[in-house]
Amino acid sequence: MSTSAEGSIVRPAPNVDAVPMMHGHRTDPIRLRLDDLLTRSFYSGPGYVFESEPWVVPEDDALLQAFAEIRDQDRRHAHVLGVLIQQRGGVPQPGVFPWWNLDLNYLSVPTLAKFVLEALDEEITLYGELIGRWPSDDPAGRAR
């Protein structure tokens, strides 16, 4: 807290945007979904596979290539979601790592494929809900 030259107290703007640990006062369902999807895209289920140490055999190459392509698309989605958050007056900031409690080390790549597919299935559902809630008077936002 600081004071101005006139001696009055200067307080932070009431609309300062930040991602709280809990959703707190933020109730806009579109913004909540954007934040959630940004976090999921930023950290990326397929990207997490590459951060772990899976059990890999030569036959896994095609799956690993698919994971890499999905991870690249997740990075693109994170950028698009960040733009949408900014357009709604927010600051894009990923939340807590969504899979912090999963240890993917030493699992086989086919087993990890199940994890990736489940994560993608959840995200497709979340995107569908977001599109359904998006304001009809914002066709540019819907198109992103």
C-alpha positions as CSV (number, residue, x, y, z in Angstrom):
1,M,0.0,0.0,0.0
2,S,1.3,3.4,-0.8
3,T,0.2,7.0,-0.5
4,S,-0.1,9.7,-3.2
5,A,1.4,13.2,-3.1
6,E,-1.9,14.5,-1.5
7,G,-1.6,11.9,1.3
8,S,-4.5,9.7,0.3
9,I,-4.1,6.0,0.2
10,V,-3.7,4.5,-3.3
11,R,-5.2,1.0,-3.4
12,P,-4.8,-1.6,-6.2
13,A,-7.4,-1.5,-8.9
14,P,-10.4,-3.8,-7.9
15,N,-10.3,-5.5,-11.3
16,V,-6.8,-6.7,-11.2
17,D,-6.9,-10.1,-12.9
18,A,-4.9,-13.0,-11.6
19,V,-5.6,-16.7,-11.4
20,P,-6.4,-17.6,-7.8
21,M,-5.6,-20.9,-6.3
22,M,-9.3,-21.5,-5.9
23,H,-11.8,-20.0,-8.3
24,G,-12.9,-17.6,-5.6
25,H,-15.0,-14.7,-6.8
26,R,-14.6,-15.4,-10.5
27,T,-18.0,-16.7,-11.6
28,D,-18.0,-16.2,-15.4
29,P,-18.4,-19.7,-16.7
30,I,-16.8,-18.8,-20.0
31,R,-13.7,-17.4,-18.3
32,L,-13.5,-20.3,-15.9
33,R,-13.5,-22.7,-18.9
34,L,-10.9,-20.6,-20.8
35,D,-8.6,-20.7,-17.7
36,D,-9.1,-24.5,-17.3
37,L,-8.4,-25.2,-21.0
38,L,-5.4,-22.8,-21.0
39,T,-3.9,-24.8,-18.1
40,R,-4.6,-28.1,-19.8
41,S,-3.1,-26.9,-23.1
42,F,-0.1,-25.2,-21.6
43,Y,0.9,-28.3,-19.6
44,S,-0.5,-30.8,-22.2
45,G,-1.1,-34.5,-21.5
46,P,1.1,-35.6,-24.4
47,G,3.7,-33.1,-23.3
48,Y,3.8,-34.7,-19.9
49,V,4.6,-38.0,-21.5
50,F,7.8,-36.4,-22.8
51,E,8.6,-35.1,-19.4
52,S,8.4,-38.5,-17.9
53,E,10.6,-41.5,-18.6
54,P,8.3,-44.1,-20.3
55,W,9.3,-47.6,-21.2
56,V,10.0,-47.3,-24.9
57,V,10.5,-49.9,-27.5
58,P,11.1,-49.3,-31.3
59,E,7.5,-50.2,-32.1
60,D,6.4,-47.2,-30.1
61,D,7.7,-44.7,-32.7
62,A,4.4,-44.0,-34.4
63,L,2.6,-43.3,-31.1
64,L,5.4,-41.0,-29.9
65,Q,5.2,-39.1,-33.2
66,A,1.5,-38.7,-32.7
67,F,2.1,-37.5,-29.1
68,A,4.6,-34.9,-30.5
69,E,2.1,-33.6,-33.0
70,I,-0.7,-33.3,-30.4
71,R,1.7,-31.5,-28.1
72,D,2.5,-29.0,-30.9
73,Q,-1.3,-28.5,-31.4
74,D,-1.7,-28.0,-27.6
75,R,0.9,-25.3,-27.7
76,R,-1.0,-23.5,-30.5
77,H,-4.3,-23.9,-28.6
78,A,-2.7,-22.4,-25.5
79,H,-1.7,-19.3,-27.5
80,V,-5.3,-19.0,-29.0
81,L,-6.8,-19.4,-25.5
82,G,-4.5,-16.8,-24.1
83,V,-5.7,-14.3,-26.8
84,L,-9.3,-15.1,-26.0
85,I,-8.6,-14.5,-22.3
86,Q,-7.0,-11.1,-23.1
87,Q,-9.9,-10.2,-25.3
88,R,-12.2,-10.8,-22.3
89,G,-10.0,-8.4,-20.2
90,G,-7.9,-11.1,-18.5
91,V,-4.3,-12.1,-18.1
92,P,-3.5,-15.5,-19.4
93,Q,-1.8,-17.5,-16.6
94,P,-1.9,-21.3,-16.4
95,G,-3.1,-22.7,-13.1
96,V,-1.9,-25.7,-11.1
97,F,-0.5,-28.6,-13.2
98,P,-3.5,-30.8,-13.7
99,W,-1.8,-34.1,-13.4
100,W,0.5,-33.4,-10.5
101,N,-0.5,-36.6,-8.8
102,L,0.2,-39.0,-11.6
103,D,3.6,-40.7,-12.1
104,L,4.0,-41.7,-15.7
105,N,7.6,-42.9,-15.3
106,Y,8.4,-46.4,-16.6
107,L,4.9,-47.0,-18.0
108,S,4.7,-48.5,-21.5
109,V,3.8,-46.2,-24.4
110,P,0.5,-48.0,-25.2
111,T,-0.5,-47.5,-21.5
112,L,0.4,-43.8,-21.8
113,A,-1.7,-43.6,-25.0
114,K,-4.7,-44.5,-22.8
115,F,-3.8,-41.5,-20.5
116,V,-3.5,-39.2,-23.5
117,L,-6.8,-40.4,-25.1
118,E,-8.6,-39.9,-21.8
119,A,-7.2,-36.4,-21.4
120,L,-8.1,-35.5,-25.0
121,D,-11.6,-36.9,-24.5
122,E,-12.1,-34.7,-21.5
123,E,-10.7,-31.7,-23.3
124,I,-13.0,-32.2,-26.3
125,T,-16.0,-32.2,-23.9
126,L,-14.7,-29.0,-22.3
127,Y,-14.3,-27.3,-25.6
128,G,-17.8,-28.4,-26.6
129,E,-19.2,-26.9,-23.5
130,L,-17.2,-23.7,-24.0
131,I,-18.5,-23.3,-27.6
132,G,-22.0,-23.9,-26.4
133,R,-21.7,-21.1,-23.8
134,W,-19.9,-18.6,-26.1
135,P,-22.0,-15.5,-26.8
136,S,-23.7,-15.6,-30.1
137,D,-22.9,-11.9,-30.7
138,D,-19.1,-12.7,-30.8
139,P,-18.6,-14.7,-34.0
140,A,-14.9,-14.0,-34.1
141,G,-14.4,-15.5,-30.6
142,R,-16.5,-18.5,-31.6
143,A,-14.3,-19.0,-34.8
144,R,-11.0,-19.0,-32.9
